[in-house]
């Protein structure tokens, strides 16, 4: 689901803003997009309420990342009212106008797959972003109650 549609509290808005800032610290030239998905019947068939989807677009081609955009999906635990969700996993996809060129998932060994992989230094940055996202969501402990 588009990140912009998931914000339902000040705490959650703060966590999302922190996630955006975190990515921008590693890739300052990237422009964030909190609504990467179209709002049409075909896209709505694939709606996943337990995800936060956002994109980061580069001003042109990023040869080090082998893409034009990063599509990031944060998978969250299903949470009850009043409890902050737990981050279960991160999926980052390197995208072009032709589609996905690579993906990195925080499952297994966290190794990227795809036809055109990012350079090692950029892969290190992506791994660091994922680690910091887990830390960020852990910092918002379940004891923090939503209004």
Steps between C-alpha positions, in 0.01 A plus 500: 500500500622851429683641802291817490186291561647318801567796727243484778680653799769747594732218611456320168550825304823559694624147422422546130674839489802344673507219239494756218780699663703184547489418127573861405810497722642220284360627168451879532421543131196270522154655511255313725155397377246384759244396237685277251187301407213616281156501653312286249303172518787290359749631757244474783478121437855473634441720805695388807400683817798366693757676281629852465610571143711797397729586215812709456563644154839612376535803271624268227668165467698383803782290352621389844154373594417385145154661519297821482288437810497300820166345593500419871244284675495469877304195619343552840339273753126518511441716797211560732370847571726687738818297434777606266570244223822300488717505187516144366699560182619739232489452124686748280475481122715686249261615227518648152230579247542142378428353845700340779876461452587365844354440845630477854291330768580471869434128492774238511845637419382847384669450161366686197358320199438628150647571161695820583621519860615817681869557561635361832522842672136570419399152613669577833290818522181306429587244768567783746163659418327169574682458832416857600133449407480200734664708773259789436191281535644328810543844659122543475429236761162328533457679833455829311127537473332668208228754578 
